[in-house]
Amino acid sequence: MSVNKMAVEKLFESDDFLVVNKPYDMYINSDDANEKNTVTCHIASHDSHLSTSSNPLYFVQRLDYSTSGVLCIAKNKTTAASAGKLFEKRLTKKYYMAVIRGHPEFQLAEIRYAVGTDQTPHNSHRMSVVTNSTSASNSRPAHTRLLVMETGYYGGDPVAVVLLKPITGRRHQLRVHCHAIGHTILGDYTYSDRGDIAPHRMFLHATRLVLPLQQKPLDIQTAEPFFNDPEFTGKWKSLKVFYKYRNKDELVAACNDIDREYIIGVKYKDFSIQ
């Protein structure tokens, strides 16, 4: 595998934490010393995720190989434990941007399908949802909120730019929830049944993380990830803008709305087992 040449951008650094902008198609770490396409290799050494390292790092969250965006890393066990508790207690706020296939018939959705391991043969790496017609093993409750910000076309195909807020934190939760409601994330090879291979990346990006640390709360945000990419903009045509989101203040305003339980005047959809 070729090494991803994209830089790992530092978004914030203190004595206790390092927050970076992880490129898409890059591993966080690897036990294989020959695998250089990792965040750890770019910012430290290949073994820095191990406790035996001379300068260990502690990843308090995970991002899939294909997902880009905010990644928080603790520099010591004490801060890793305190941050880990905030994630466990759901006191953190995580916001993702994604481009999904199709034009949703709603603007705001609550997706409350439990997530578990896919029971289909040869699909053990996939997750699945529990709905009225599907099942999954070892399933746990999962909840995602989705806000449509803009509709348009990518290479002539209908797509939408959405803001996603995971309330829970299950493996592949955002990807499998979008797939379950009929709006698979653009470029998601796994959940398109290996069919969506034309896009150069999977369009899922962790754009903002709010970590309410007792000493000093962190609110880390990346620049807008997709419209600075000429491979995307060359194929994009806008249809309708519901929310402006291209700069940081505009995105924060959208985050404030997705935080609300209900937005007056917005078409709402609840996806859950009836």
C-alpha positions, 0 to 999 in steps of 0.5 A, a space after each residue: 500500500 502506498 503511503 498517504 502523502 497528505 499531511 497530518 495537520 495539528 489543530 491544537 496542542 497543550 501539555 496534555 493533549 494533541 488534536 490533529 486533522 486526520 487525512 482520509 485513507 489513513 490508519 490511526 496506528 498499526 502493530 505492523 512496523 512496516 505500515 507507514 500510512 498511519 497518524 502515529 508515523 506522521 506525528 511520532 513513531 510507529 509504536 507510539 500507540 503502545 504503552 511500551 513506547 518511549 513516548 506513548 500516546 493515548 487515543 481517546 477516540 477512533 476514526 475509521 481508515 476512510 474517515 477524515 477529521 478531528 482526532 483527539 490524542 492524550 499525552 498521558 494516562 491521567 488525561 486519557 482517563 479523564 477524557 475517556 470518562 467524558 466520552 463514556 458519559 456522553 458529555 462530549 459533542 461530536 459533529 461530522 459532515 458527510 455527503 450522502 446519496 440521494 435527496 432526503 425527503 426530510 431536513 432533520 432526522 432522528 435515527 434510533 436503530 440499534 447497531 450490531 455485527 452483520 450476520 451475513 457470511 463474509 461480512 463480519 467487518 460490517 455492522 448492521 442495524 436492527 429494524 422491523 425487517 433486519 437483525 444483527 448480533 450483539 446489537 446495542 442501542 444507537 442514536 444519530 441526528 442528521 441535518 440536511 444543509 444543502 442538496 445538489 448533484 455529484 457527477 449528475 447524481 443526486 446527493 446532499 451535504 449533511 451534518 451528523 451528530 452521533 449521540 451514541 458511539 457505536 462502530 461504523 454508526 454513522 455509516 450504517 445509519 445513513 445506509 439504513 435510511 437509504 442514503 449511503 455516504 458517497 464513496 462508502 465502499 463497504 456499505 454500498 456493497 462494494 459498488 460506490 467506487 467512482 469517488 476518490 474518497 468516502 465523504 465523511 469528516 469529523 468536523 468539530 469536537 467539544 470536550 468539556 474538560 474541567 481545567 479548560 474545555 476544548 472546542 476544536 473545529 477543522 476547515 470545511 473539508 469538501 469544497 476545498 477539494 477540486 476533485 469534489 468541486 469539479 463534479 458538484 452542482 448545488 440545488 438548494 441551500 438550507 444552511 450556510 456552513 462553509 466557514 466556522 461561524 456558519 457551521 457552529 450555527 448549524 451545530 446549535 440547531 442540530 443540538 435542539 430537540 426540535 426546530 420549528 418549521 423544519 420537516 422532521 423524520 423519526 427512524 426507529 422500530 415502530 
